[in-house]
């Protein structure tokens, strides 16, 4: 019975992350955002969401039992976990880029087109990785 709330929280956290990163990608790409403030605020939500996903993902895996690495399901899970590690590493780089850009923005006061392009690409890559994780989760859930 406890598995349903954990799965629901897992899905909701992923929905927030996909939606937020996609919105930031599009907003920086289209020029609708001219500052770093929305990205700085979202980064806190992003990392909290990643924490929720990790804990609920472990909880979901605990209810299913350990997979056999020699099975198709086990191999798919391994691919998904590899993509998750790539997401975390890439997101650390993105967050550090944002921190460095925030220091520069504090002195100059505006967002350069090059930085806007870089942020658009970073959030676009994050959204793409999140969506690939969703696809792998679908494969795991429904074979």
C-alpha positions in Angstrom: 0.0 0.0 0.0 2.9 2.4 0.6 4.2 1.8 -2.9 1.5 4.0 -4.5 2.3 7.2 -2.7 6.0 6.7 -3.4 5.3 6.1 -7.1 3.0 9.1 -7.2 5.6 11.4 -5.6 8.2 10.0 -8.1 6.1 10.8 -11.1 5.1 14.3 -9.8 8.8 15.2 -9.1 9.7 14.1 -12.6 6.9 16.2 -14.1 8.1 19.3 -12.2 11.6 18.8 -13.4 10.7 18.1 -17.1 8.3 21.1 -17.1 10.7 23.5 -15.4 13.7 22.6 -17.5 11.6 22.8 -20.7 10.2 26.1 -19.7 13.6 27.6 -19.0 15.1 26.1 -22.2 12.3 27.7 -24.3 12.4 31.0 -22.4 16.2 31.5 -22.8 16.0 30.3 -26.4 13.3 32.8 -27.3 14.8 35.6 -25.3 11.7 35.8 -23.0 14.0 35.8 -20.0 16.6 38.5 -19.7 18.1 37.6 -16.3 19.4 34.7 -14.3 16.9 35.0 -11.5 14.4 32.4 -12.8 17.3 29.9 -13.3 18.8 30.6 -9.9 15.4 30.0 -8.3 14.7 26.9 -10.3 18.1 25.3 -9.5 16.9 25.0 -5.8 13.8 23.2 -7.0 15.7 21.1 -9.4 18.1 19.7 -6.9 15.3 19.1 -4.3 13.4 17.3 -7.1 16.5 15.2 -7.9 16.7 14.2 -4.3 13.0 13.2 -4.2 13.6 11.2 -7.4 16.6 9.3 -6.0 14.9 8.5 -2.7 11.6 7.5 -4.3 13.4 5.6 -7.0 15.3 3.5 -4.4 11.9 3.0 -2.6 10.3 1.8 -5.9 13.2 -0.5 -6.5 13.0 -1.9 -3.0 9.3 -2.8 -3.5 10.2 -4.7 -6.7 13.2 -6.6 -5.4 16.7 -6.7 -6.8 16.7 -7.2 -10.6 18.9 -9.8 -12.3 21.6 -8.0 -14.3 21.3 -10.7 -16.9 17.7 -10.0 -17.7 16.4 -7.4 -20.2 14.8 -5.5 -17.3 18.0 -5.4 -15.4 20.0 -4.2 -18.5 17.4 -1.5 -19.1 17.6 -0.4 -15.5 21.4 -0.2 -15.8 21.0 2.0 -18.9 18.5 4.2 -17.0 20.8 4.5 -14.0 23.7 5.4 -16.3 21.6 8.2 -17.9 20.7 9.4 -14.4 24.3 9.6 -13.5 24.9 11.6 -16.7 22.0 13.9 -15.8 23.5 14.6 -12.3 27.0 15.2 -13.6 25.7 17.5 -16.4 23.5 19.3 -13.9 26.4 19.9 -11.6 28.2 21.5 -14.5 25.1 23.6 -15.4 24.7 24.8 -11.8 28.3 25.7 -11.5 28.0 27.7 -14.8 25.0 29.5 -13.4 26.9 30.4 -10.2 29.8 31.7 -12.2 27.4 33.7 -14.5 25.6 35.1 -11.4 28.9 36.5 -10.2 29.5 38.2 -13.6 25.9 39.4 -13.9 26.1 41.1 -10.4 28.9 43.3 -11.8 27.6 43.9 -15.4 23.8 43.8 -14.8 22.8 42.2 -18.1 22.6 38.8 -19.7 24.8 38.5 -22.8 23.4 36.7 -25.9 26.2 34.1 -25.6 25.3 33.3 -22.0 21.6 33.1 -22.9 22.5 30.6 -25.7 24.6 28.6 -23.3 21.8 28.4 -20.8 19.3 27.5 -23.4 21.6 24.6 -24.5 22.2 23.5 -20.9 18.5 23.4 -20.0 17.7 21.8 -23.4 20.2 19.0 -22.7 18.8 18.6 -19.2 15.3 18.3 -20.6 16.4 15.8 -23.2 18.1 13.6 -20.6 15.0 13.8 -18.4 12.7 12.8 -21.3 15.0 9.9 -22.1 14.8 8.8 -18.5 11.0 9.0 -18.8 11.1 6.8 -21.9 13.3 4.2 -20.1 11.0 4.3 -17.1 8.1 3.5 -19.5 10.0 0.6 -20.9 10.7 -0.7 -17.4 7.1 -0.3 -16.3 5.5 -1.9 -19.3 8.2 -4.0 -20.9 
